[in-house]
């Protein structure tokens, strides 16, 4: 006489367990939803989709939503992070860098000061840059933006993907676009590829003319990252040759680049704020 109640009890337990697992999975998948909503709403595409502008004033009006998202990032423990797959870790770190950069801008804005903030570099001092400020509570300690980028992402040795330079955003016009959506583990590969093509194909920052390839200073500052074997690229030239269409390289230029006969020139960087007025 106990068979039916026992079956019902077991079935109910399965439902509860399944519901919990689904809820946990959804929570993990939706971690960046609120950040995604802010980006969708306040990041505007310009320059034929090569660049974006950010309505920092509008984000400041929704500062509570941004802070709630940042708090959710802070709540992630090192052990939780370590248990994730690499794409989820990298998406988390890129989103954290970008969101805390936006926080640095909006937390220093007032209606009076807003027009006077011309560059994120204005938020530094003579002795330190804004990227060296330790104001980011992440993975159990207070960190700087530099630490997120150079230690957790680049210096960890885990990811070895130079395309991250087209995903992290320094709130400047010279920087690759702040993407209009959050990075996710599921879409990370396609997002990084799109960001790379988006940046390389911008002829205001990367252009081939006759026997000279003029490129962003990003490739000067972080040249070593593009020479660590990503998809077989052991030189900067080999990395560029993975994207001939984006750079609009004709066959003769591709050959010259392959033979190291093409001059690579680094352009000046525009540190003006990527602000939507």
ChimeraX commands (.cxc) that place a marker at each C-alpha (Angstrom):
marker #1 position 0.00,0.00,0.00 radius 0.5
marker #1 position 3.04,2.25,0.17 radius 0.5
marker #1 position 3.95,2.00,-3.55 radius 0.5
marker #1 position 1.83,4.84,-4.83 radius 0.5
marker #1 position 2.80,7.41,-2.17 radius 0.5
marker #1 position 6.47,6.41,-2.58 radius 0.5
marker #1 position 6.29,6.93,-6.34 radius 0.5
marker #1 position 4.64,10.27,-5.80 radius 0.5
marker #1 position 7.29,11.24,-3.29 radius 0.5
marker #1 position 10.11,10.24,-5.63 radius 0.5
marker #1 position 8.50,12.00,-8.57 radius 0.5
marker #1 position 8.08,15.12,-6.47 radius 0.5
marker #1 position 11.74,14.98,-5.44 radius 0.5
marker #1 position 12.81,14.73,-9.09 radius 0.5
marker #1 position 10.67,17.73,-9.94 radius 0.5
marker #1 position 12.18,19.76,-7.11 radius 0.5
marker #1 position 15.72,18.75,-8.08 radius 0.5
marker #1 position 15.08,19.49,-11.74 radius 0.5
marker #1 position 13.50,22.82,-10.89 radius 0.5
marker #1 position 16.47,23.74,-8.67 radius 0.5
marker #1 position 18.98,22.75,-11.35 radius 0.5
marker #1 position 17.07,24.71,-13.98 radius 0.5
marker #1 position 16.84,27.72,-11.69 radius 0.5
marker #1 position 20.58,27.54,-10.92 radius 0.5
marker #1 position 21.41,27.17,-14.61 radius 0.5
marker #1 position 19.20,30.09,-15.54 radius 0.5
marker #1 position 20.75,32.22,-12.84 radius 0.5
marker #1 position 24.24,31.45,-14.13 radius 0.5
marker #1 position 23.22,32.07,-17.72 radius 0.5
marker #1 position 21.46,35.33,-16.86 radius 0.5
marker #1 position 24.26,36.74,-14.71 radius 0.5
marker #1 position 24.97,39.52,-17.20 radius 0.5
marker #1 position 21.38,40.33,-18.20 radius 0.5
marker #1 position 21.18,43.66,-16.37 radius 0.5
marker #1 position 24.51,44.78,-17.87 radius 0.5
marker #1 position 23.25,43.67,-21.27 radius 0.5
marker #1 position 20.13,45.80,-20.83 radius 0.5
marker #1 position 22.17,48.90,-19.99 radius 0.5
marker #1 position 24.40,48.39,-23.00 radius 0.5
marker #1 position 21.46,47.78,-25.33 radius 0.5
marker #1 position 19.85,50.99,-24.15 radius 0.5
marker #1 position 22.74,53.42,-23.83 radius 0.5
marker #1 position 25.47,52.39,-26.31 radius 0.5
marker #1 position 24.98,53.84,-29.78 radius 0.5
marker #1 position 26.65,52.69,-33.00 radius 0.5
marker #1 position 28.51,55.30,-35.07 radius 0.5
marker #1 position 31.17,55.41,-37.80 radius 0.5
marker #1 position 29.44,52.84,-40.03 radius 0.5
marker #1 position 29.24,50.38,-37.13 radius 0.5
marker #1 position 32.98,50.49,-36.45 radius 0.5
marker #1 position 32.65,52.51,-33.24 radius 0.5
marker #1 position 30.19,53.24,-30.46 radius 0.5
marker #1 position 29.36,56.15,-28.19 radius 0.5
marker #1 position 28.15,55.82,-24.62 radius 0.5
marker #1 position 25.44,57.91,-22.98 radius 0.5
marker #1 position 27.16,58.07,-19.60 radius 0.5
marker #1 position 24.70,60.64,-18.29 radius 0.5
marker #1 position 21.79,58.28,-18.96 radius 0.5
marker #1 position 23.61,55.41,-17.29 radius 0.5
marker #1 position 24.21,57.64,-14.28 radius 0.5
marker #1 position 20.45,58.14,-14.03 radius 0.5
marker #1 position 20.21,54.34,-13.80 radius 0.5
marker #1 position 23.21,54.08,-11.51 radius 0.5
marker #1 position 21.36,51.77,-9.12 radius 0.5
marker #1 position 20.99,49.15,-11.86 radius 0.5
marker #1 position 24.68,49.34,-12.68 radius 0.5
marker #1 position 25.63,49.06,-9.01 radius 0.5
marker #1 position 23.37,46.03,-8.55 radius 0.5
marker #1 position 25.12,44.34,-11.45 radius 0.5
marker #1 position 28.56,45.20,-10.06 radius 0.5
marker #1 position 27.50,43.79,-6.68 radius 0.5
marker #1 position 26.53,40.54,-8.41 radius 0.5
marker #1 position 30.03,40.32,-9.89 radius 0.5
marker #1 position 31.60,41.00,-6.51 radius 0.5
marker #1 position 29.53,38.19,-4.99 radius 0.5
marker #1 position 31.27,35.59,-7.17 radius 0.5
marker #1 position 33.94,33.79,-5.14 radius 0.5
marker #1 position 37.32,32.66,-6.45 radius 0.5
marker #1 position 36.34,29.00,-6.00 radius 0.5
marker #1 position 33.12,29.51,-7.98 radius 0.5
marker #1 position 35.07,31.27,-10.73 radius 0.5
marker #1 position 37.72,28.53,-10.85 radius 0.5
marker #1 position 35.01,25.89,-11.38 radius 0.5
marker #1 position 33.73,27.57,-14.54 radius 0.5
marker #1 position 34.74,26.70,-18.09 radius 0.5
marker #1 position 37.22,29.11,-19.69 radius 0.5
marker #1 position 34.69,30.89,-21.97 radius 0.5
marker #1 position 32.51,31.71,-18.97 radius 0.5
marker #1 position 35.53,32.96,-17.02 radius 0.5
marker #1 position 36.72,35.16,-19.87 radius 0.5
marker #1 position 33.27,36.60,-20.57 radius 0.5
marker #1 position 32.96,37.41,-16.86 radius 0.5
marker #1 position 36.33,39.19,-16.76 radius 0.5
marker #1 position 35.69,41.21,-19.94 radius 0.5
marker #1 position 32.27,42.29,-18.70 radius 0.5
marker #1 position 33.74,43.15,-15.31 radius 0.5
marker #1 position 36.46,45.30,-16.87 radius 0.5
marker #1 position 34.01,47.15,-19.09 radius 0.5
marker #1 position 31.35,47.62,-16.43 radius 0.5
marker #1 position 33.81,48.90,-13.83 radius 0.5
marker #1 position 35.29,51.27,-16.42 radius 0.5
marker #1 position 31.83,52.69,-17.01 radius 0.5
marker #1 position 31.38,52.91,-13.24 radius 0.5
marker #1 position 34.61,54.90,-12.98 radius 0.5
marker #1 position 33.25,57.41,-15.49 radius 0.5
marker #1 position 29.70,57.78,-14.17 radius 0.5
marker #1 position 30.74,57.89,-10.50 radius 0.5
marker #1 position 32.88,60.92,-11.34 radius 0.5
marker #1 position 30.17,62.78,-13.23 radius 0.5
marker #1 position 28.07,65.65,-12.01 radius 0.5
marker #1 position 25.83,67.80,-14.17 radius 0.5
marker #1 position 28.41,70.56,-13.85 radius 0.5
marker #1 position 31.49,68.44,-14.45 radius 0.5
marker #1 position 30.14,66.29,-17.25 radius 0.5
marker #1 position 31.01,68.62,-20.13 radius 0.5
marker #1 position 34.47,69.15,-18.62 radius 0.5
marker #1 position 35.43,65.47,-18.49 radius 0.5
marker #1 position 37.25,65.11,-21.78 radius 0.5
marker #1 position 39.13,61.89,-21.16 radius 0.5
marker #1 position 39.31,58.99,-18.74 radius 0.5
marker #1 position 42.94,60.03,-18.24 radius 0.5
marker #1 position 41.64,63.15,-16.45 radius 0.5
marker #1 position 40.57,60.84,-13.61 radius 0.5
marker #1 position 44.16,59.89,-12.87 radius 0.5
marker #1 position 46.83,61.95,-11.16 radius 0.5
marker #1 position 50.41,62.97,-11.82 radius 0.5
marker #1 position 51.60,59.91,-9.91 radius 0.5
marker #1 position 49.09,57.27,-11.03 radius 0.5
marker #1 position 46.78,56.46,-13.91 radius 0.5
marker #1 position 43.03,55.79,-13.56 radius 0.5
marker #1 position 43.77,52.17,-14.50 radius 0.5
marker #1 position 46.01,51.68,-11.46 radius 0.5
marker #1 position 43.34,52.80,-8.95 radius 0.5
marker #1 position 42.29,49.94,-6.69 radius 0.5
marker #1 position 38.53,50.30,-6.51 radius 0.5
marker #1 position 37.19,47.04,-7.95 radius 0.5
marker #1 position 36.09,44.40,-5.40 radius 0.5
marker #1 position 36.44,41.23,-7.46 radius 0.5
marker #1 position 37.25,37.60,-6.69 radius 0.5
marker #1 position 38.02,38.21,-3.06 radius 0.5
marker #1 position 40.18,41.33,-3.19 radius 0.5
marker #1 position 40.14,44.96,-4.23 radius 0.5
marker #1 position 41.72,45.30,-7.64 radius 0.5
marker #1 position 42.54,47.86,-10.30 radius 0.5
marker #1 position 41.43,47.80,-13.92 radius 0.5
marker #1 position 45.06,47.12,-14.82 radius 0.5
marker #1 position 45.02,44.03,-12.63 radius 0.5
marker #1 position 41.89,42.68,-14.32 radius 0.5
marker #1 position 43.35,43.16,-17.78 radius 0.5
marker #1 position 47.03,42.45,-17.30 radius 0.5
marker #1 position 46.96,39.86,-14.49 radius 0.5
marker #1 position 43.62,38.06,-14.60 radius 0.5
marker #1 position 43.11,38.11,-18.38 radius 0.5
marker #1 position 46.47,38.53,-20.11 radius 0.5
marker #1 position 48.86,37.40,-17.40 radius 0.5
marker #1 position 47.03,34.30,-16.25 radius 0.5
marker #1 position 48.23,32.23,-19.22 radius 0.5
marker #1 position 44.81,30.61,-19.41 radius 0.5
marker #1 position 43.24,32.26,-22.39 radius 0.5
marker #1 position 45.96,33.22,-24.91 radius 0.5
marker #1 position 43.50,35.10,-27.10 radius 0.5
marker #1 position 44.73,38.49,-28.38 radius 0.5
marker #1 position 41.23,39.33,-29.55 radius 0.5
marker #1 position 40.44,40.37,-26.01 radius 0.5
marker #1 position 42.06,43.71,-26.94 radius 0.5
marker #1 position 39.07,44.37,-29.19 radius 0.5
marker #1 position 36.62,43.54,-26.39 radius 0.5
marker #1 position 37.91,45.38,-23.30 radius 0.5
marker #1 position 37.04,49.06,-23.57 radius 0.5
marker #1 position 39.00,51.98,-22.09 radius 0.5
marker #1 position 36.24,54.59,-22.56 radius 0.5
marker #1 position 38.17,56.31,-25.34 radius 0.5
marker #1 position 37.57,57.07,-29.01 radius 0.5
marker #1 position 40.79,55.31,-30.00 radius 0.5
marker #1 position 39.70,52.12,-28.26 radius 0.5
marker #1 position 37.77,49.35,-30.02 radius 0.5
marker #1 position 34.03,49.77,-29.62 radius 0.5
marker #1 position 32.27,49.06,-26.35 radius 0.5
marker #1 position 30.02,46.27,-27.60 radius 0.5
marker #1 position 26.29,46.95,-27.43 radius 0.5
marker #1 position 25.69,43.72,-25.57 radius 0.5
marker #1 position 27.24,41.74,-22.74 radius 0.5
marker #1 position 29.72,38.97,-23.47 radius 0.5
marker #1 position 28.48,35.45,-22.71 radius 0.5
marker #1 position 30.13,32.05,-22.59 radius 0.5
marker #1 position 27.83,30.75,-25.31 radius 0.5
marker #1 position 28.52,33.54,-27.80 radius 0.5
marker #1 position 32.04,34.53,-26.80 radius 0.5
marker #1 position 33.82,33.09,-29.84 radius 0.5
marker #1 position 31.56,34.83,-32.35 radius 0.5
marker #1 position 31.57,38.06,-30.31 radius 0.5
marker #1 position 35.37,38.22,-30.18 radius 0.5
marker #1 position 35.60,37.49,-33.89 radius 0.5
marker #1 position 33.04,40.18,-34.73 radius 0.5
marker #1 position 34.81,42.73,-32.55 radius 0.5
marker #1 position 38.13,41.96,-34.23 radius 0.5
marker #1 position 36.76,42.38,-37.75 radius 0.5
marker #1 position 34.85,45.45,-36.64 radius 0.5
marker #1 position 38.01,47.14,-35.43 radius 0.5
marker #1 position 40.43,46.03,-38.12 radius 0.5
marker #1 position 38.08,47.12,-40.90 radius 0.5
marker #1 position 37.88,50.68,-39.52 radius 0.5
marker #1 position 40.03,52.63,-41.96 radius 0.5
marker #1 position 40.30,55.56,-39.54 radius 0.5
marker #1 position 42.39,53.34,-37.26 radius 0.5
marker #1 position 43.83,50.63,-39.52 radius 0.5
marker #1 position 44.60,51.10,-43.20 radius 0.5
marker #1 position 46.84,49.70,-45.92 radius 0.5
marker #1 position 48.27,52.19,-48.41 radius 0.5
marker #1 position 50.72,50.94,-51.02 radius 0.5
marker #1 position 53.59,49.35,-49.05 radius 0.5
marker #1 position 52.63,50.68,-45.59 radius 0.5
marker #1 position 50.13,49.21,-43.14 radius 0.5
marker #1 position 49.14,51.87,-40.62 radius 0.5
marker #1 position 47.53,50.37,-37.52 radius 0.5
marker #1 position 46.37,51.30,-34.04 radius 0.5
marker #1 position 48.93,51.74,-31.27 radius 0.5
marker #1 position 47.24,48.79,-29.56 radius 0.5
marker #1 position 49.44,46.60,-31.76 radius 0.5
marker #1 position 52.54,48.41,-30.50 radius 0.5
marker #1 position 51.63,48.30,-26.82 radius 0.5
marker #1 position 50.49,44.67,-26.83 radius 0.5
marker #1 position 52.43,43.33,-29.79 radius 0.5
marker #1 position 53.68,40.32,-27.83 radius 0.5
marker #1 position 50.11,39.08,-27.32 radius 0.5
marker #1 position 49.68,38.74,-31.09 radius 0.5
marker #1 position 52.86,36.67,-31.39 radius 0.5
marker #1 position 52.05,33.83,-28.99 radius 0.5
marker #1 position 50.76,31.33,-31.52 radius 0.5
marker #1 position 47.08,32.27,-31.68 radius 0.5
marker #1 position 45.81,30.17,-34.60 radius 0.5
marker #1 position 49.41,29.74,-35.71 radius 0.5
marker #1 position 50.35,33.44,-35.66 radius 0.5
marker #1 position 53.85,33.91,-34.26 radius 0.5
marker #1 position 54.34,37.43,-35.60 radius 0.5
marker #1 position 52.16,40.50,-35.83 radius 0.5
marker #1 position 52.23,40.20,-39.60 radius 0.5
marker #1 position 50.90,36.64,-39.41 radius 0.5
marker #1 position 48.05,37.82,-37.23 radius 0.5
marker #1 position 47.13,40.52,-39.75 radius 0.5
marker #1 position 47.21,37.94,-42.55 radius 0.5
marker #1 position 44.37,36.10,-40.80 radius 0.5
marker #1 position 42.17,39.12,-41.61 radius 0.5
marker #1 position 43.08,40.23,-45.16 radius 0.5
marker #1 position 39.50,41.14,-46.08 radius 0.5
marker #1 position 38.97,43.28,-42.98 radius 0.5
marker #1 position 42.22,45.16,-43.64 radius 0.5
marker #1 position 41.44,45.31,-47.37 radius 0.5
marker #1 position 44.82,43.85,-48.28 radius 0.5
marker #1 position 45.28,43.20,-51.98 radius 0.5
marker #1 position 47.28,40.09,-52.98 radius 0.5
marker #1 position 50.52,42.05,-53.49 radius 0.5
marker #1 position 50.21,43.56,-50.01 radius 0.5
marker #1 position 49.51,40.16,-48.49 radius 0.5
marker #1 position 52.65,38.81,-50.14 radius 0.5
marker #1 position 54.72,41.76,-48.92 radius 0.5
marker #1 position 53.36,41.31,-45.40 radius 0.5
marker #1 position 54.09,37.59,-45.52 radius 0.5
marker #1 position 57.67,38.27,-46.60 radius 0.5
marker #1 position 58.11,41.04,-44.01 radius 0.5
marker #1 position 58.52,43.54,-46.84 radius 0.5
marker #1 position 55.64,45.78,-45.79 radius 0.5
marker #1 position 56.21,48.63,-43.36 radius 0.5
marker #1 position 53.99,48.60,-40.25 radius 0.5
marker #1 position 53.32,52.06,-38.85 radius 0.5
marker #1 position 51.57,52.77,-35.54 radius 0.5
marker #1 position 49.04,55.61,-35.44 radius 0.5
marker #1 position 48.46,58.10,-32.64 radius 0.5
marker #1 position 45.78,57.10,-30.13 radius 0.5
marker #1 position 42.75,59.26,-29.42 radius 0.5
marker #1 position 42.13,59.36,-25.66 radius 0.5
marker #1 position 39.02,61.58,-25.88 radius 0.5
marker #1 position 36.01,60.18,-24.04 radius 0.5
marker #1 position 33.72,57.98,-26.17 radius 0.5
marker #1 position 30.74,59.97,-24.97 radius 0.5
marker #1 position 27.31,60.43,-26.51 radius 0.5
marker #1 position 26.37,64.11,-26.25 radius 0.5
marker link #1:1,2 radius 0.2
marker link #1:2,3 radius 0.2
marker link #1:3,4 radius 0.2
marker link #1:4,5 radius 0.2
marker link #1:5,6 radius 0.2
marker link #1:6,7 radius 0.2
marker link #1:7,8 radius 0.2
marker link #1:8,9 radius 0.2
marker link #1:9,10 radius 0.2
marker link #1:10,11 radius 0.2
marker link #1:11,12 radius 0.2
marker link #1:12,13 radius 0.2
marker link #1:13,14 radius 0.2
marker link #1:14,15 radius 0.2
marker link #1:15,16 radius 0.2
marker link #1:16,17 radius 0.2
marker link #1:17,18 radius 0.2
marker link #1:18,19 radius 0.2
marker link #1:19,20 radius 0.2
marker link #1:20,21 radius 0.2
marker link #1:21,22 radius 0.2
marker link #1:22,23 radius 0.2
marker link #1:23,24 radius 0.2
marker link #1:24,25 radius 0.2
marker link #1:25,26 radius 0.2
marker link #1:26,27 radius 0.2
marker link #1:27,28 radius 0.2
marker link #1:28,29 radius 0.2
marker link #1:29,30 radius 0.2
marker link #1:30,31 radius 0.2
marker link #1:31,32 radius 0.2
marker link #1:32,33 radius 0.2
marker link #1:33,34 radius 0.2
marker link #1:34,35 radius 0.2
marker link #1:35,36 radius 0.2
marker link #1:36,37 radius 0.2
marker link #1:37,38 radius 0.2
marker link #1:38,39 radius 0.2
marker link #1:39,40 radius 0.2
marker link #1:40,41 radius 0.2
marker link #1:41,42 radius 0.2
marker link #1:42,43 radius 0.2
marker link #1:43,44 radius 0.2
marker link #1:44,45 radius 0.2
marker link #1:45,46 radius 0.2
marker link #1:46,47 radius 0.2
marker link #1:47,48 radius 0.2
marker link #1:48,49 radius 0.2
marker link #1:49,50 radius 0.2
marker link #1:50,51 radius 0.2
marker link #1:51,52 radius 0.2
marker link #1:52,53 radius 0.2
marker link #1:53,54 radius 0.2
marker link #1:54,55 radius 0.2
marker link #1:55,56 radius 0.2
marker link #1:56,57 radius 0.2
marker link #1:57,58 radius 0.2
marker link #1:58,59 radius 0.2
marker link #1:59,60 radius 0.2
marker link #1:60,61 radius 0.2
marker link #1:61,62 radius 0.2
marker link #1:62,63 radius 0.2
marker link #1:63,64 radius 0.2
marker link #1:64,65 radius 0.2
marker link #1:65,66 radius 0.2
marker link #1:66,67 radius 0.2
marker link #1:67,68 radius 0.2
marker link #1:68,69 radius 0.2
marker link #1:69,70 radius 0.2
marker link #1:70,71 radius 0.2
marker link #1:71,72 radius 0.2
marker link #1:72,73 radius 0.2
marker link #1:73,74 radius 0.2
marker link #1:74,75 radius 0.2
marker link #1:75,76 radius 0.2
marker link #1:76,77 radius 0.2
marker link #1:77,78 radius 0.2
marker link #1:78,79 radius 0.2
marker link #1:79,80 radius 0.2
marker link #1:80,81 radius 0.2
marker link #1:81,82 radius 0.2
marker link #1:82,83 radius 0.2
marker link #1:83,84 radius 0.2
marker link #1:84,85 radius 0.2
marker link #1:85,86 radius 0.2
marker link #1:86,87 radius 0.2
marker link #1:87,88 radius 0.2
marker link #1:88,89 radius 0.2
marker link #1:89,90 radius 0.2
marker link #1:90,91 radius 0.2
marker link #1:91,92 radius 0.2
marker link #1:92,93 radius 0.2
marker link #1:93,94 radius 0.2
marker link #1:94,95 radius 0.2
marker link #1:95,96 radius 0.2
marker link #1:96,97 radius 0.2
marker link #1:97,98 radius 0.2
marker link #1:98,99 radius 0.2
marker link #1:99,100 radius 0.2
marker link #1:100,101 radius 0.2
marker link #1:101,102 radius 0.2
marker link #1:102,103 radius 0.2
marker link #1:103,104 radius 0.2
marker link #1:104,105 radius 0.2
marker link #1:105,106 radius 0.2
marker link #1:106,107 radius 0.2
marker link #1:107,108 radius 0.2
marker link #1:108,109 radius 0.2
marker link #1:109,110 radius 0.2
marker link #1:110,111 radius 0.2
marker link #1:111,112 radius 0.2
marker link #1:112,113 radius 0.2
marker link #1:113,114 radius 0.2
marker link #1:114,115 radius 0.2
marker link #1:115,116 radius 0.2
marker link #1:116,117 radius 0.2
marker link #1:117,118 radius 0.2
marker link #1:118,119 radius 0.2
marker link #1:119,120 radius 0.2
marker link #1:120,121 radius 0.2
marker link #1:121,122 radius 0.2
marker link #1:122,123 radius 0.2
marker link #1:123,124 radius 0.2
marker link #1:124,125 radius 0.2
marker link #1:125,126 radius 0.2
marker link #1:126,127 radius 0.2
marker link #1:127,128 radius 0.2
marker link #1:128,129 radius 0.2
marker link #1:129,130 radius 0.2
marker link #1:130,131 radius 0.2
marker link #1:131,132 radius 0.2
marker link #1:132,133 radius 0.2
marker link #1:133,134 radius 0.2
marker link #1:134,135 radius 0.2
marker link #1:135,136 radius 0.2
marker link #1:136,137 radius 0.2
marker link #1:137,138 radius 0.2
marker link #1:138,139 radius 0.2
marker link #1:139,140 radius 0.2
marker link #1:140,141 radius 0.2
marker link #1:141,142 radius 0.2
marker link #1:142,143 radius 0.2
marker link #1:143,144 radius 0.2
marker link #1:144,145 radius 0.2
marker link #1:145,146 radius 0.2
marker link #1:146,147 radius 0.2
marker link #1:147,148 radius 0.2
marker link #1:148,149 radius 0.2
marker link #1:149,150 radius 0.2
marker link #1:150,151 radius 0.2
marker link #1:151,152 radius 0.2
marker link #1:152,153 radius 0.2
marker link #1:153,154 radius 0.2
marker link #1:154,155 radius 0.2
marker link #1:155,156 radius 0.2
marker link #1:156,157 radius 0.2
marker link #1:157,158 radius 0.2
marker link #1:158,159 radius 0.2
marker link #1:159,160 radius 0.2
marker link #1:160,161 radius 0.2
marker link #1:161,162 radius 0.2
marker link #1:162,163 radius 0.2
marker link #1:163,164 radius 0.2
marker link #1:164,165 radius 0.2
marker link #1:165,166 radius 0.2
marker link #1:166,167 radius 0.2
marker link #1:167,168 radius 0.2
marker link #1:168,169 radius 0.2
marker link #1:169,170 radius 0.2
marker link #1:170,171 radius 0.2
marker link #1:171,172 radius 0.2
marker link #1:172,173 radius 0.2
marker link #1:173,174 radius 0.2
marker link #1:174,175 radius 0.2
marker link #1:175,176 radius 0.2
marker link #1:176,177 radius 0.2
marker link #1:177,178 radius 0.2
marker link #1:178,179 radius 0.2
marker link #1:179,180 radius 0.2
marker link #1:180,181 radius 0.2
marker link #1:181,182 radius 0.2
marker link #1:182,183 radius 0.2
marker link #1:183,184 radius 0.2
marker link #1:184,185 radius 0.2
marker link #1:185,186 radius 0.2
marker link #1:186,187 radius 0.2
marker link #1:187,188 radius 0.2
marker link #1:188,189 radius 0.2
marker link #1:189,190 radius 0.2
marker link #1:190,191 radius 0.2
marker link #1:191,192 radius 0.2
marker link #1:192,193 radius 0.2
marker link #1:193,194 radius 0.2
marker link #1:194,195 radius 0.2
marker link #1:195,196 radius 0.2
marker link #1:196,197 radius 0.2
marker link #1:197,198 radius 0.2
marker link #1:198,199 radius 0.2
marker link #1:199,200 radius 0.2
marker link #1:200,201 radius 0.2
marker link #1:201,202 radius 0.2
marker link #1:202,203 radius 0.2
marker link #1:203,204 radius 0.2
marker link #1:204,205 radius 0.2
marker link #1:205,206 radius 0.2
marker link #1:206,207 radius 0.2
marker link #1:207,208 radius 0.2
marker link #1:208,209 radius 0.2
marker link #1:209,210 radius 0.2
marker link #1:210,211 radius 0.2
marker link #1:211,212 radius 0.2
marker link #1:212,213 radius 0.2
marker link #1:213,214 radius 0.2
marker link #1:214,215 radius 0.2
marker link #1:215,216 radius 0.2
marker link #1:216,217 radius 0.2
marker link #1:217,218 radius 0.2
marker link #1:218,219 radius 0.2
marker link #1:219,220 radius 0.2
marker link #1:220,221 radius 0.2
marker link #1:221,222 radius 0.2
marker link #1:222,223 radius 0.2
marker link #1:223,224 radius 0.2
marker link #1:224,225 radius 0.2
marker link #1:225,226 radius 0.2
marker link #1:226,227 radius 0.2
marker link #1:227,228 radius 0.2
marker link #1:228,229 radius 0.2
marker link #1:229,230 radius 0.2
marker link #1:230,231 radius 0.2
marker link #1:231,232 radius 0.2
marker link #1:232,233 radius 0.2
marker link #1:233,234 radius 0.2
marker link #1:234,235 radius 0.2
marker link #1:235,236 radius 0.2
marker link #1:236,237 radius 0.2
marker link #1:237,238 radius 0.2
marker link #1:238,239 radius 0.2
marker link #1:239,240 radius 0.2
marker link #1:240,241 radius 0.2
marker link #1:241,242 radius 0.2
marker link #1:242,243 radius 0.2
marker link #1:243,244 radius 0.2
marker link #1:244,245 radius 0.2
marker link #1:245,246 radius 0.2
marker link #1:246,247 radius 0.2
marker link #1:247,248 radius 0.2
marker link #1:248,249 radius 0.2
marker link #1:249,250 radius 0.2
marker link #1:250,251 radius 0.2
marker link #1:251,252 radius 0.2
marker link #1:252,253 radius 0.2
marker link #1:253,254 radius 0.2
marker link #1:254,255 radius 0.2
marker link #1:255,256 radius 0.2
marker link #1:256,257 radius 0.2
marker link #1:257,258 radius 0.2
marker link #1:258,259 radius 0.2
marker link #1:259,260 radius 0.2
marker link #1:260,261 radius 0.2
marker link #1:261,262 radius 0.2
marker link #1:262,263 radius 0.2
marker link #1:263,264 radius 0.2
marker link #1:264,265 radius 0.2
marker link #1:265,266 radius 0.2
marker link #1:266,267 radius 0.2
marker link #1:267,268 radius 0.2
marker link #1:268,269 radius 0.2
marker link #1:269,270 radius 0.2
marker link #1:270,271 radius 0.2
marker link #1:271,272 radius 0.2
marker link #1:272,273 radius 0.2
marker link #1:273,274 radius 0.2
marker link #1:274,275 radius 0.2
marker link #1:275,276 radius 0.2
marker link #1:276,277 radius 0.2
view
